[in-house]
Amino acid sequence: MSAIPSLPASPRLLGADDLTPWARFEALANDDAWSATLLGSALSDDTLEVWGVFEAAELRAVAVVAYLPFDAELQSISVHPAARRRGLAAALLAWLLARTARRGAERMLLEVRASNQAAQRLYHKLGFAEDGRRRGYYRCDDGGSEEAVLMSRGLAAGASAE
């Protein structure tokens, strides 16, 4: 297994003042971008943490984590197109795994589009296993749907950040 790159800067918890830059980032980073309303809701939801990684004052990666009883759920992780293919998603996810373990989560859950093979390779590299599939979970632009691959990974209590 290859080493996980380090983060260019410590992740920062995003707040209401970050809504505009996050909305700009989201539109560039995701084909299925969250609306400004959804982003604002995420920033004000006490059960969620929204973490951003900045380089030269520019938002380069964002992850949204929900805390459930016993588990954490990765709701979204994305990297700015100009910062892709440098290991930023792997580094941020490794950092999140350690953080959620320190917060007492026993497992990290996620779902990913069945067609997103690159993301699935990343998740497997970081120790996630497929738990099942959910048919018709994601909507497609052509009116169809795509299944979600459900994945999880156990977390060791007291893990440290990468």
N, C-alpha and C positions, 0 to 999 in steps of 0.2 A: 504494500500500500504506500503510495507516495505521500510525502509530507503536506500538511495543510499550510498554505501561505499565511503570513501574519497580516493583520488588518493594518491599513495605512494610518489609521487613527482610531482611538477608542470610540465605540458606538455611543451615541447620545440619545437619550429619551426625547422624542419629539413632543411638542406641545402645540397649543392653539396658534402661536406665532409662526409655526412652521407649515400651516395649512397651504398657503400659496406656493411656496417652493415644492412641497410634496405633491401638490396637484400638477405642477409643471413637470416634475419628475415622472409621476405616474403616467401622464399622457405619452411621454417619450419611451418609457421602459416597458409598457404593457399593451399588448393588442387588445386586451379585455380590461381596460383601465377602470378602476373604481371611480365613481362620480365624486364631485366635491362634497356633496352631502354625506356620502358614505365615509369619506376621509375625515370629515369633521366629526362625525359620530364616533369613529374609531379613536380619535384624539381625546374625546371627552368620556369614553367608556372606562370605568374603573376596573373592569375585568380584562382589559387589553393593555399591552405595552406596544408602542410603536418606536422602533429603534432605527436611527439613521446613521450612516457613515458618511462623513464629509471629507473631501480632498480640496484644498485651496478654496474653502468656503462654499464648495459646490456639493450638493447632495448626490452621492454616488451609489448608495445601496440603502434599501429600506426593508425591514422585516416587521411583521405584525404577529404578535403572540397572544393567544387567549389563555387564561388560567382557569382550569376546571378543577373540580375536586379530584385530587390525586394526579392529574395529567396537565400537560401544556399542549396547546394545539398551534402549530405553525399555520397561520391563516394566509400569509403571503410573504414571499421573499422575492425581491427583484433588484436588478443591477442596471444602472444607466448604460445605454448602448456604448458610450465612449469608454466605459470601464470594464467591459466584459472580457472574458477569456484570460483573466489575470488571477483567478482564484478568490475573488472577493466574496462571492456567494458562499463558497466552502468555508472561508475564514469567518464570515459573519454567522453562519449556521453553527460552526463549532463553538464559537463564543456563546451563542444562545443556548446550546445544549448544556454548557457548563453553568450558565446563569440560571436556567430553569431548574437544574438539579439542585443548585444552592438554595433556591426558593422552596424546595421540597417536592417538586414534581417527580413522579415515579416513572413517567413515560412521556415522550414527545410523539404526538400524532400529526399526520398531515394527509392531504389528498393532492393528487397531481393528475393532469390530463394523461390519458393512456398514450397519446401521441408524443408527449414530451419526454423523449428518451434521454436527452441530455440531463434533465433534472433528475430522472430516475437513477441514472448512473451516479450522480452526485450523492443522492440520498443513500444508495447502496454503499458507496465509498465511506460514508459517515456512519454506517452501521444500521441503517433502517432496513426493515424487511416488509415485504408485501403481506398485508392482512386480508385483503379481499378486493372486490371491485364493486362499484356502484354504477349500474347501467343508466345511461341518459342523464348523467349528473350535470355536465357542462353543455350549455347551448352553443351552437355553431352559427356563424354568419349566414350559412345557406339554409337555415331553418331546422337543420337536423340537430343531433346531439352527440355527445361523446362520453364514454365512460370515464369515471375517476378510478385511479388506483389508490387504494387506502394503504397507508404505510405507518409503521410505528417503530420506535426504538426505546428500549429501557434506558433509564438514567441512573447513574451512580450518585448517591448522596455525597455531598461535599466535593464534587468535581470542581476543578479550577479552570479558569478561562485560558484559552490558547494564547 
